[in-house]
Amino acid sequence: MLEHWKTKGLKLLHNIKTSWISILSPLKCMLGEYKSLIVKMHMDVPKKKLVIESLDMLCNMELVFGLPCIYPMLEVVHMLIKHAQR
């Protein structure tokens, strides 16, 4: 069970409401720590009712398969925005 707790030491960041592209950094962090996040939330379910909704959302198959597909697109859009701002 301890092997599921190994992380890269990343910190989950909050989505900034000013720009939809701001989801890029939190998404990268979440995808990198997905297994540890799921294990921790699963262990917290009996203690915290709010965790149940988040865990259900993170285990949704559309989300599990969709987020890794969206991430490369967000990276490209982010690079285009940075290039356009120069």
N, C-alpha and C positions, 0 to 999 in steps of 0.2 A: 504494500500500500504506500510506503514512503516514496517509491519511485514516481508516483503520480504527483507528489508535492514539489518535485524539482522544477524550478522556474528559472527564467533568464534574468530575474531581478527587475523586470519592467514594472512600471507603475501605471495603472489604468488612469487615463485622463478623461476629463469631462468634455462632452461635445459643446462647442461654442455655438450659440444660437445665431450668430451673425452671418454664418456662411455654411452651406451644406457640405462644402469640401472639407470643413473642419473635422468631419467624422473620420478622415483618413488616419490620423495618429491614434485615436482610440481604437479604431478597427484593427490597425496593425498590431497594437499591443494585445488586444483581445484574441486575435487569431494566433499570436505567438504563445499565449498562455492558456489556450482554450481547455486543454485537458486538466490542468491544475485548477482552473476556475470552476469547471463542472464538478470535480471531486470535492472542492471546498464547499460549493453551494449545496451539493447533495448531503454533505455531513451537517450543514447548518439548517436543513429543512425542518427537522423536528423543533428547533429552537426559535426560528423566525418565520412567520407566515408570509411575509413579503418576499422571501427568497423563493418560495414555491412558484410564483408567477414568473420571476426572472429565469429560474431553472427551466420551467416549461418552455419559455420563449427560446432559450439557448439550445434546447434539445429538439426544437421544431426542425424537421428535415428540410423544409424550404429554406430556412435560415442557414442551416448547416452547410447546404450545398450552394446557396446563393451568395453568401458573404465572400467566399474565396473567389467567386467569379466577378463580383463587383469591385473588389480591391484593385486589380490591375487597371480597370477603367478609371477609378478615382485617382490613381497615381498619374496616369496620362493626362487627365484633366487638370490636375494640380500642376504638372510641369508646363502645360500650355498656358495656364493662368500666370504662372511665374514669368514665363517667356514674354507674354503679352504685356506684363507690367513693367518690363525693362524698357 
